[in-house]
């Protein structure tokens, strides 16, 4: 960890900054690396082929954290990227994690997953359930492929269908816009579900634009007073940093970050072990924290 400046605990106006404490660890995320088969201009991780801002995870990397998390009473493991299926040992990582707890994988559902479906299929028999959340930004094929590339719309829906037919639970992550007609958007997605033989009840998870890594968005700063005036103890407990952590690998070193959205800020590196990270108060300084504060945005399914 780096020494933090006063801006960690105070806003630019000198007011006490809003924060979240983490009484226990319920969910542990692993960032499998920023390498991805796609290069989406809006990617909140800045992922692209060969990218190594965050390095690819191996089974040896994750084992100690999985073991420590189990000792701490974790309920769920989740994996994000980049594209997790770019990591060569990812199926081995899943097989190990599934011996202990249910797992969730965030994936673009394109070629890396489709090419490794034979490695995924046996995991349906693991001791715990494996779930997948596949990214399809918009129900409009052309609009989706303008960001992700030609053919990706079809690949993602084929992957969802194959996973569903194998017996895995599947959900879809989409982009949300403030001026959208949400009912119309969801209705359009359900038409695709029917066309690809998927249940209309398939879960839709919506996310605002989190911007690319290192962006400085003009959002209001969250004060301690904001967290008591606009939030209750119950809603504060729903912030991801109140119950989860994320492990990343950077420059050959493994670190525990406060959540899935702040790995571009070293101040959110809370230590080298999960236990150490739980003793750290998480200050809501990152601009993406405002999406959690205002919209209740969350990568978690807990």
C-alpha positions in Angstrom: 0.0 0.0 0.0 1.0 3.6 -0.6 0.9 6.4 1.9 -2.5 8.2 1.4 -2.9 11.9 1.2 -5.5 13.8 3.2 -7.9 13.6 0.3 -8.5 10.0 1.3 -10.4 11.1 4.5 -11.6 14.6 3.6 -13.3 16.1 0.6 -11.9 19.1 -1.3 -14.0 21.3 0.9 -12.5 19.7 4.0 -15.6 17.8 5.1 -15.2 14.3 6.5 -15.5 11.9 3.5 -18.2 9.2 3.4 -17.0 5.7 4.2 -18.0 2.1 4.5 -16.7 -0.4 7.1 -16.6 -4.1 6.3 -17.6 -6.2 9.3 -17.2 -9.6 7.4 -16.3 -11.1 4.1 -19.3 -12.6 2.2 -18.0 -12.4 -1.4 -14.5 -12.5 -2.9 -13.8 -11.4 -6.4 -10.8 -12.3 -8.5 -9.7 -10.1 -11.4 -8.3 -12.6 -13.8 -6.4 -9.9 -15.8 -7.1 -7.1 -18.2 -6.2 -9.2 -21.3 -9.2 -9.7 -23.5 -10.0 -10.9 -27.0 -12.0 -7.7 -27.5 -11.1 -4.0 -27.4 -14.2 -2.1 -26.4 -13.7 1.6 -26.4 -15.9 2.0 -23.3 -14.4 -0.8 -21.2 -14.2 0.2 -17.6 -11.0 -1.8 -17.3 -9.4 -0.6 -20.5 -9.0 -4.3 -21.5 -7.7 -5.4 -24.9 -5.7 -8.3 -26.5 -2.4 -8.7 -24.7 -3.1 -6.0 -22.1 -1.2 -6.5 -18.8 -2.2 -3.5 -16.6 -3.6 -6.3 -14.4 -1.8 -9.6 -15.0 -3.4 -13.0 -15.7 -4.2 -15.1 -12.7 -2.9 -18.7 -12.2 -4.2 -21.4 -9.9 -1.2 -20.9 -7.7 -2.1 -17.2 -7.4 -5.7 -17.7 -6.2 -5.4 -20.8 -4.0 -4.1 -19.0 -0.9 -6.9 -16.4 -1.1 -9.6 -19.0 -1.7 -8.3 -20.9 1.4 -8.2 -17.7 3.5 -11.6 -16.6 2.3 -13.1 -20.0 3.3 -11.6 -19.6 6.8 -13.2 -16.2 7.0 -16.7 -17.5 6.2 -17.0 -16.3 2.5 -20.2 -17.3 0.8 -19.4 -16.8 -2.9 -16.5 -16.4 -5.3 -16.8 -14.2 -8.4 -14.5 -13.7 -11.3 -14.1 -10.8 -13.8 -11.7 -9.5 -16.3 -10.7 -8.6 -19.0 -12.0 -11.9 -20.3 -11.6 -14.7 -17.8 -11.4 -17.4 -20.4 -8.3 -15.9 -21.8 -6.5 -17.1 -18.7 -5.2 -20.6 -19.6 -5.7 -22.1 -16.1 -9.2 -20.5 -15.6 -11.0 -23.8 -15.7 -8.7 -25.2 -13.1 -9.3 -22.1 -10.9 -13.0 -22.7 -11.2 -12.7 -26.4 -10.4 -10.8 -25.5 -7.2 -13.1 -22.7 -6.1 -16.2 -24.8 -6.7 -15.0 -27.4 -4.2 -15.8 -24.8 -1.5 -18.5 -22.3 -2.6 -20.7 -21.2 -5.5 -19.1 -19.1 -8.2 -20.1 -16.4 -10.6 -18.2 -15.6 -13.8 -18.5 -12.4 -15.8 -17.7 -13.0 -19.4 -18.3 -11.6 -22.9 -19.5 -15.0 -24.0 -17.6 -14.9 -27.2 -14.9 -17.1 -28.8 -12.7 -17.7 -25.7 -15.7 -19.2 -23.8 -17.1 -21.0 -26.8 -13.8 -22.7 -27.6 -13.5 -23.9 -24.0 -17.0 -25.1 -23.5 -15.7 -28.7 -23.2 -13.7 -27.6 -20.1 -16.7 -25.9 -18.7 -19.2 -28.7 -19.1 -17.9 -31.0 -16.4 -18.2 -28.2 -13.9 -21.9 -28.7 -13.8 -21.2 -31.7 -11.5 -19.0 -29.7 -9.1 -20.0 -29.6 -5.4 -21.3 -26.0 -5.7 -23.2 -24.1 -8.4 -21.5 -22.1 -11.2 -23.3 -19.1 -12.7 -22.5 -17.0 -15.7 -23.2 -13.3 -16.5 -22.7 -12.5 -20.1 -22.4 -9.0 -21.5 -24.7 -7.9 -24.2 -24.7 -4.1 -24.2 -27.8 -3.4 -26.2 -30.7 -5.4 -27.7 -29.8 -3.8 -31.0 -27.3 -6.0 -32.8 -25.6 -3.2 -34.8 -25.3 -1.0 -31.7 -23.8 -3.8 -29.6 -21.3 -4.8 -32.3 -20.3 -1.2 -32.9 -18.5 -1.4 -29.6 -17.6 -5.1 -29.4 -17.0 -6.2 -32.9 -18.8 -8.0 -35.8 -20.3 -11.4 -34.8 -20.1 -10.9 -31.1 -23.9 -10.5 -30.6 -24.5 -13.9 -32.1 -21.6 -15.5 -30.2 -22.8 -14.2 -26.9 -26.4 -15.5 -27.3 -25.1 -18.9 -28.6 -22.9 -19.1 -25.4 -25.9 -18.3 -23.2 -28.0 -20.9 -24.9 -25.3 -23.6 -24.6 -24.7 -22.8 -21.0 -28.4 -22.9 -20.2 -28.8 -26.2 -22.0 -26.0 -27.6 -19.9 -27.9 -26.6 -16.8 -25.9 -23.5 -15.7 -27.7 -20.4 -14.4 -27.2 -17.5 -16.8 -27.8 -13.8 -16.5 -27.2 -10.9 -18.9 -25.4 -7.7 -18.2 -26.4 -4.6 -20.2 -25.6 -0.9 -20.4 -28.2 1.4 -18.8 -28.8 5.0 -20.0 -30.6 7.7 -18.0 -32.9 8.6 -21.0 -33.8 5.1 -21.9 -37.3 3.5 -22.0 -36.4 0.6 -19.7 -39.6 -1.4 -20.4 -38.9 -1.2 -24.1 -35.3 -2.2 -23.7 -36.2 -5.2 -21.6 -39.0 -6.2 -24.0 -36.5 -6.2 -26.8 -34.1 -8.4 -24.9 -36.9 -10.9 -24.1 -37.6 -11.2 -27.8 -34.0 -12.3 -28.3 -34.3 -14.7 -25.4 -37.3 -16.4 -27.1 -35.4 -16.5 -30.5 -32.4 -18.3 -28.9 -34.5 -20.7 -26.8 -33.8 -19.0 -23.5 -36.4 -18.3 -20.8 -37.9 -14.8 -20.8 -37.3 -14.7 -17.0 -33.5 -14.7 -17.5 -32.1 -12.1 -15.2 -31.0 -8.7 -16.6 -28.4 -6.7 -14.7 -28.0 -3.1 -15.7 -25.0 -0.9 -15.4 -24.4 2.8 -16.0 -21.3 4.0 -17.9 -18.4 3.7 -15.4 -15.9 5.4 -17.9 -12.4 4.1 -18.6 -9.6 3.6 -16.1 -8.1 6.8 -14.8 -11.1 9.0 -15.8 -12.0 12.0 -13.6 -15.8 12.3 -13.7 -17.4 15.5 -12.4 -19.6 14.0 -9.7 -20.5 15.3 -6.3 -18.2 14.3 -3.5 -19.7 11.9 -0.9 -19.5 13.2 2.6 -20.0 11.4 5.9 -23.2 13.4 6.3 -24.4 12.2 2.8 -24.1 8.6 4.1 -26.3 9.2 7.1 -28.8 11.7 5.5 -29.5 9.7 2.3 -28.7 6.2 3.5 -29.6 4.0 6.4 -27.6 1.2 8.1 -29.6 -1.2 5.9 -28.7 0.5 2.6 -25.1 1.1 3.6 -24.8 -2.6 4.1 -25.7 -3.1 0.4 -22.6 -1.3 -0.8 -20.3 -4.0 -2.3 -17.4 -2.8 -0.2 -19.4 -3.6 2.9 -19.2 -7.3 2.2 -16.7 -8.0 -0.6 -13.1 -7.6 -1.8 -11.3 -8.2 -5.0 -7.8 -9.7 -5.6 -5.7 -8.4 -8.5 -2.2 -9.1 -9.8 -0.1 -6.1 -10.8 3.6 -6.0 -11.5 3.9 -9.5 -10.2 2.3 -8.7 -6.8 -1.1 -9.8 -5.5 -3.2 -7.2 -3.7 -6.7 -7.0 -2.2 -8.8 -4.1 -3.4 -11.9 -2.6 -2.0 -14.2 -3.7 -4.8 -14.4 -4.4 -8.5 -14.6 -0.8 -9.7 -11.6 0.9 -8.1 -8.5 -1.0 -9.2 -7.2 2.0 -11.1 -6.5 3.8 -7.8 -3.7 2.4 -5.7 -5.2 4.0 -2.6 -7.9 1.2 -2.7 -5.2 -1.5 -2.3 -6.1 -2.6 1.2 -3.3 -5.1 1.8 -1.7 -8.4 0.9 -4.2 -10.6 2.8 -8.0 -10.6 3.1 -7.8 -10.3 6.9 -5.6 -7.2 6.6 -8.1 -5.7 4.1 -11.0 -6.1 6.5 -9.4 -3.8 9.0 -9.3 -1.0 6.5 -12.1 1.6 6.3 -13.1 2.2 2.7 -13.5 5.9 1.8 -15.9 6.7 -1.0 -13.6 8.9 -3.0 -13.6 7.2 -6.4 -16.0 8.7 -8.9 -17.5 5.3 -9.5 -18.5 5.3 -5.8 -21.1 7.9 -6.7 -22.9 5.3 -9.0 -23.2 3.1 -6.0 -24.4 6.0 -3.8 -27.0 7.4 -6.3 -28.1 4.4 -8.3 -27.4 1.4 -6.0 -25.0 0.0 -8.7 -23.5 -3.3 -7.8 -21.6 -6.0 -9.6 -22.6 -8.5 -6.9 -25.6 -10.9 -7.0 -25.7 -11.3 -3.2 
